[in-house]
Amino acid sequence: MVAGEEGGREGGKVEAVRGCPQQENGYDCGMYVLSMTKYLAHLYVTEGGKEGGKEGEPKLDTTGLVARVTPDAIDEARRRIRLKVQQLAAGAGAGGGASR
């Protein structure tokens, strides 16, 4: 996997990651986006954006992305989300709706 820095909007930085996992069907795009975002956020928190990018800028090691975001992992994430939605719906139906 190759990552490179690109200029983002309003002076921000966007790290482009080539070779991202992609869904093999027409309906899992959102699940892949959620799973990759969760993984990358985890990396940023745990690695703190270690030095190593262009001109000493932070760079995340994204090599584990393909190993972590797999069709099986997506199926499990979908199952967990469905269960959570069902739990929340059951709580809301019993007068225990989510607080705002």
Secondary structure, 3 states (H helix, E strand, C coil): CCEEEEECHHHCEEEEECCCCCCCCCCCHHHHHHHHHHHHHHHHHHHCCCECCHHHCECCCCCCHHHHCCHHHHHHHHHHHHHHHHHHHHHHHCCCCCCC
